[in-house]
Amino acid sequence: MAREVFEHWVDVYELMVDWPRRLEREGPMFRRLFEQTGVRRVLDTACGPGHHAAMFHQWGLEVEGADLSQAMIQRAIALHGQPPGLRWTVRPFQDPTPEPGYFDATVCIGNSLALAGDHQTAAEAVRQMFRAVRPGGLVVIQVLNLWALPEGKLCWQKCLAAQIGGKPKLILKAVHRAGQQVFVDLLLVDLADAEQAVQRAGPSPGQYESGRSAPPGQEDRAPGTETARSNPASPVSLPWQAQSEVLLGFSVEQLQQMAHQAGAEKMLLYGGYPDQPYQSQTSKDLILVAWRSENLALGSLRSVSGRV
Ligand SMILES: C[S@@+](CC[C@H](N)C(=O)[O-])C[C@H]1O[C@@H](n2cnc3c(N)ncnc32)[C@H](O)[C@@H]1O
């Protein structure tokens, strides 16, 4: 079953990412790797709304975008269409592609592998990524470097206001790490309903207390000028929805071992785009760039995965 957040909160995911900026930052590294490897056919597995897949297609490549979430694939089709050479498929990354070795490259980015649920499924997904490419083909896996997150403490990452379904909404995102897992919490507050609820309830502290917290003496309004605040009416309970996800953490060794067992020959590690060196305590990302062994026959990969 697709994760709730990616099945029902496609709009929220879309809004949380600055796509032009992200593609500008990430694109050049993929372009260079594709050119180095002579890539013509790309599988973007866990493609989400398909912005990377569409960018690769614009570069003249044949691309398949696959995702577990039907809603994500529908959004990808709505955004990018289905021109020749760009196709979309609902398929989990741990399932085999119909034609082993068809692609020259597989990418699995945006921390998608962390959604595998357990390490066994993640290992199977990595096996299928290598199985999908020809010998010498390229596999790029990007996950968050969770070791840069402080243990236990909640880290607020986003506070955005945006229109969703024609209504103003507030989106809050927080993450926290507990050992080898990361928990992501999203909160969506309907601002139109909130405004009405506050007005119905009259002046109350709730109207002002859910915003950015400024140190005493640095409030936006001069202290004592808000007559509303002096009224000790009950706070208003605002309408909100929440989604939480558990993300798997991967160490460098785990990722490398999964790739090695899947048939990787040469591997490189990066800590961010483009080509940033990986440093476990500070890097934002953990990016594995690997090439499938030239010598490993497709048949032996099949017996390793035991799936076909
Ligand atoms: C954070 S989004 C990343 C999307 C895109 N790759 C990007 O970089 O923006 C994670 C995506 O992984 C998908 N996903 C989660 N579990 C999956 C699975 N088992 N197989 C395929 N896709 C999966 C979700 O539906 C979602 O679209």
The ligand as an SDF file (V2000), in Angstrom:
LIG
                    3D

 27 29  0  0  0  0  0  0  0  0999 V2000
    9.9280   11.8810   -1.1060 C   0  0  0  0  0  0  0  0  0  0  0  0
    9.1620   11.3150   -2.5470 S   0  0  0  0  0  0  0  0  0  0  0  0
   10.4600   11.4900   -3.7350 C   0  0  0  0  0  0  0  0  0  0  0  0
    9.9450   11.6110   -5.1130 C   0  0  0  0  0  0  0  0  0  0  0  0
   10.9950   11.9590   -6.1780 C   0  0  0  0  0  0  0  0  0  0  0  0
   11.9140   10.8740   -6.4250 N   0  0  0  0  0  0  0  0  0  0  0  0
   11.7700   13.1960   -5.7880 C   0  0  0  0  0  0  0  0  0  0  0  0
   12.9880   13.1140   -5.6680 O   0  0  0  0  0  0  0  0  0  0  0  0
   11.1430   14.2230   -5.6110 O   0  0  0  0  0  0  0  0  0  0  0  0
    9.1170    9.5940   -2.2470 C   0  0  0  0  0  0  0  0  0  0  0  0
    8.3460    8.8180   -3.2830 C   0  0  0  0  0  0  0  0  0  0  0  0
    8.5780    7.4270   -3.0510 O   0  0  0  0  0  0  0  0  0  0  0  0
    7.3920    6.7450   -3.3490 C   0  0  0  0  0  0  0  0  0  0  0  0
    7.4580    5.4140   -2.7420 N   0  0  0  0  0  0  0  0  0  0  0  0
    7.3640    5.0660   -1.4450 C   0  0  0  0  0  0  0  0  0  0  0  0
    7.4900    3.7420   -1.2950 N   0  0  0  0  0  0  0  0  0  0  0  0
    7.7040    3.2450   -2.5370 C   0  0  0  0  0  0  0  0  0  0  0  0
    7.9100    1.9300   -3.0610 C   0  0  0  0  0  0  0  0  0  0  0  0
    7.9220    0.8510   -2.2550 N   0  0  0  0  0  0  0  0  0  0  0  0
    8.0800    1.7870   -4.3760 N   0  0  0  0  0  0  0  0  0  0  0  0
    8.0480    2.8620   -5.2090 C   0  0  0  0  0  0  0  0  0  0  0  0
    7.8340    4.1160   -4.7820 N   0  0  0  0  0  0  0  0  0  0  0  0
    7.6730    4.3020   -3.4600 C   0  0  0  0  0  0  0  0  0  0  0  0
    6.3000    7.6410   -2.8120 C   0  0  0  0  0  0  0  0  0  0  0  0
    5.0460    7.3260   -3.3590 O   0  0  0  0  0  0  0  0  0  0  0  0
    6.8440    8.9980   -3.2290 C   0  0  0  0  0  0  0  0  0  0  0  0
    6.3540    9.3880   -4.4790 O   0  0  0  0  0  0  0  0  0  0  0  0
  1  2  1  0
  2  3  1  0
  2 10  1  0
  3  4  1  0
  4  5  1  0
  5  6  1  0
  5  7  1  0
  7  8  2  0
  7  9  1  0
 10 11  1  0
 11 12  1  0
 11 26  1  0
 12 13  1  0
 13 14  1  0
 13 24  1  0
 14 15  1  0
 14 23  1  0
 15 16  2  0
 16 17  1  0
 17 18  1  0
 17 23  2  0
 18 19  1  0
 18 20  2  0
 20 21  1  0
 21 22  2  0
 22 23  1  0
 24 25  1  0
 24 26  1  0
 26 27  1  0
M  CHG  2   2   1   9  -1
M  END
$$$$
